[in-house]
Amino acid sequence: MSKPKRKGKGRGGRSLKGQSRQDGEVIRVRIPREGEVLGIAVQLLGYDRVRVKCADGKARLCRIRGTLKKRVWIRENDVVLVAPWDFQTDQRGDIIWRYSQGEAGWLERRGYLKIE
C-alpha cells in the first residue's frame, strides 16, 4: 500500500518569501504613502515597543503592528516605516514595514531617507 501524496503548500524550503536576495538586488520597494514616515529603530523597549527616530525630526514610541510581530524581527538600526497615530501624532505610531539593507540603501540613494 502506498502513502497518499501530500497536497498543500510544501515547497521543500525553496521559497524566497520574506528573505532578502543574496546579491543585494532590489526588485520592488515600498515607498511611504501619505501619512507615513520613514525612521530608524533606535532602542528596543521590550514586548512590541520600539523607540524610532523619524525622518520628520521627531522621536516616537512605536509598537510593532500585529501582522508583523511574529513574522518580522526588528533590530536596532533597522529602517522602518511608521504610521503616526491619529492622536498623539508627534509621540506615538505603529511600525508597519521593515526594510532590508538593500532596500534601505535604495531609499537613501533616491533621497527618501534623510536622517541626520
Wavefront OBJ file of the C-alpha trace (Angstrom):
o trace
v 0.000 0.000 0.000
v 1.453 3.385 -0.968
v 1.213 6.568 1.025
v -1.073 9.298 -0.281
v 0.707 12.311 -1.745
v 0.839 15.433 0.379
v -1.166 18.274 -1.004
v -0.579 21.766 0.255
v 1.975 24.491 0.472
v 5.029 22.259 0.809
v 7.794 23.751 -1.288
v 10.583 21.855 0.359
v 12.138 25.011 1.821
v 12.785 26.597 -1.571
v 10.564 29.648 -1.114
v 12.195 33.093 -1.079
v 9.217 34.753 0.618
v 10.385 37.056 3.376
v 14.065 36.601 2.559
v 16.449 39.058 1.011
v 18.306 38.087 -2.127
v 21.943 37.091 -1.805
v 23.202 39.505 -4.469
v 21.517 42.531 -2.832
v 19.379 43.204 -5.906
v 16.267 45.236 -5.155
v 13.200 44.401 -7.197
v 10.353 46.314 -5.527
v 10.489 48.742 -2.612
v 7.515 50.011 -0.626
v 7.603 53.813 -0.768
v 5.992 55.849 2.051
v 2.455 56.948 1.282
v 0.645 59.978 2.615
v 0.648 59.947 6.410
v 3.605 57.531 6.670
v 7.142 58.403 7.778
v 10.472 56.604 7.451
v 12.540 56.101 10.583
v 15.370 54.191 12.218
v 14.826 51.893 15.200
v 16.971 53.396 17.956
v 16.080 51.342 21.026
v 14.156 48.125 21.637
v 11.986 48.566 24.719
v 10.570 45.075 25.103
v 7.423 43.230 24.086
v 6.349 45.073 20.936
v 7.619 48.582 21.659
v 10.474 50.354 19.851
v 11.807 53.908 20.047
v 12.142 55.236 16.484
v 13.887 58.391 15.222
v 11.746 59.544 12.311
v 12.697 61.469 9.191
v 10.497 64.408 10.225
v 12.835 65.018 13.185
v 10.636 63.533 15.907
v 11.398 60.575 18.175
v 8.345 58.352 18.535
v 7.466 55.433 20.766
v 6.165 52.893 18.270
v 4.626 49.491 18.575
v 5.095 46.664 16.120
v 1.812 46.029 14.350
v 0.191 42.642 14.970
v 0.739 41.293 11.459
v 4.493 41.961 11.701
v 5.010 40.909 15.304
v 5.686 37.225 14.676
v 6.707 37.405 11.014
v 9.467 40.019 11.118
v 12.227 40.572 13.666
v 13.193 44.209 14.167
v 16.683 45.077 15.407
v 18.344 48.342 16.350
v 19.386 50.486 13.348
v 16.797 48.864 11.068
v 14.988 51.214 8.696
v 11.250 51.019 9.321
v 8.076 52.625 8.035
v 5.974 54.326 10.718
v 2.307 55.310 10.634
v 1.781 58.025 13.274
v -1.360 57.665 15.360
v -4.315 59.987 14.763
v -3.929 61.306 18.305
v -0.511 61.898 19.909
v 0.827 62.230 16.367
v 4.200 63.587 17.482
v 4.792 60.964 20.170
v 3.403 57.603 19.063
v 2.985 55.424 15.999
v 2.790 51.927 14.532
v 5.623 50.164 12.707
v 4.052 48.836 9.538
v 7.096 47.741 7.489
v 10.780 46.862 7.937
v 13.196 47.402 5.054
v 16.102 45.078 4.267
v 19.620 46.507 3.968
v 19.411 46.597 0.177
v 16.059 48.355 0.235
v 17.314 50.870 2.825
v 20.305 51.660 0.609
v 17.985 52.178 -2.360
v 15.814 54.576 -0.321
v 18.885 56.525 0.775
v 20.273 56.815 -2.756
v 16.898 58.013 -4.085
v 16.602 60.666 -1.353
v 13.637 59.227 0.576
v 15.669 58.576 3.735
v 17.143 61.783 5.137
v 18.006 61.257 8.807
v 20.923 63.198 10.334
l 1 2 3 4 5 6 7 8 9 10 11 12 13 14 15 16 17 18 19 20 21 22 23 24 25 26 27 28 29 30 31 32 33 34 35 36 37 38 39 40 41 42 43 44 45 46 47 48 49 50 51 52 53 54 55 56 57 58 59 60 61 62 63 64 65 66 67 68 69 70 71 72 73 74 75 76 77 78 79 80 81 82 83 84 85 86 87 88 89 90 91 92 93 94 95 96 97 98 99 100 101 102 103 104 105 106 107 108 109 110 111 112 113 114 115 116
